[in-house]
Amino acid sequence: MDPGFRRDDEQVRSQSKCPMPATTADIETPEASRLIKRLCTHWAHKLAVTFDDASATVPFDATTTAWLRADDRQLHVRVEAADAATVERFQGVVESHLQRMARAGELVVHWRDAGTGSAA
């Protein structure tokens, strides 16, 4: 993904005051960094992902992106898309892939609306 596209898209949203629908999840796991690496290596075959040990950006298409950030105790995930139905669909995509790659058992994932903080 062209980094300029993301900046331009964010500028348009901030000027229009109409943010795209988004959800977040903070997932307790001691293997957050490893999950980012595995997930992004997997998706790099088809998507223009950028990642390091602590964070990742996964552009699924021009209007759907996942951001991941690792710390010592959690994997923080944000999914943003043009509409709520697409956000919900990609929550499932991200979550199912993370579950398959987790070594430490099933991950507990609770999605929240990024704007309100309420359960998504």
N, C-alpha and C positions, 0 to 999 in steps of 0.2 A: 504494500500500500504506500502510495506517495505521502510522505509526512505533511506536505502542503495541503493535501485534501483534508486531512483531519483538522488542521488549524482553520482552514476556510470554513469547514462545516461547523465547527464550534463557534466561530465568529458569527455566522448566520443565525445559529440558534440563540446565542446570547443577545443579538440585536432584536430578534423577533420575540423574545421572552417566552418562546414555546419550546421547552426542552423536550428531547425525545424521551419516550418511555424507557425506564431502566429499572433493573432490580439488582440487589446486592446480596451477598451471603458471606458470612465469616465462619469458616469451617475449621473446627478444632482438629489439628493433625500435627504430629511431630515431623512429618515428611513433606511439608508444603513445597520446599524448594525442589525436591526430587519429582514431585508431581508436576510442577511447572515444566521442568526439563523433559519429562516423558511425554506429557501432553503436547507440548510444542514441537518436539521432534516428530511425533506422530502426524500432527497436522501440517508440518512444514512440507510434506510431500505434495499437498494440494493447495495450501494457503500461504500467503506472504506474512508469516508470523515473525515477530521480533521478540527476543527473550534473552534473559540472562538468569543467573541463579536466584534472583530476588523478584523479578517481575516479567510480565509478558503482555503483549498486545496481539490479539487474534482478530483480524478483520475477515469476517465470513463473507461479506459483500460490501457494497458501497454504503449501506445504512445499518449494518449489523456488526457489532464489535464486542468482544469480551476482553476485559482487562483483568489480569491476575497479579497479586502481590503476596509474597511470602514473608512471614516473620518466624520467630522461633516456635510459636505455638499454633499459628493459624495460617490458612490460605484464605485470602480476601479476594472475592470475585465480584465483578460488575459486568452485567450484560445490558447492552443498549441497542435499541432498534427503532425503526420508523413507526412501528405500531405495537400495541400490547400483545397481540396474538403472536407476532414474530418474537418478541421478548420471551414469552412463555415457551415457545417452541425451542429456542436456543438455550434457555435454562435447562431444559431436558437434555439437549445435546451435550452441553458442558458437564452437567451432573453425571450422565451415564458414562461418559468417557473417564471422568475422574474416578468413579466407582470401580471401573474395570482396571484402572492403573494403581489403585491404592493397595499397599501391602498390609497396612495395619488394620485390616478389617473394614467393615462398611463405614463410610463417612456419613455423618449427620449433617444434612444440608437444609437450612431454613432460609428460603428466599424472602426478601423484604423489598417493598417498593422503595426505590432510591430517593424519591421525593418526600414521602410521608413517613417512612420507617415501618409502616404496617405490613403484615404478612402478605406476601404476593401469591 
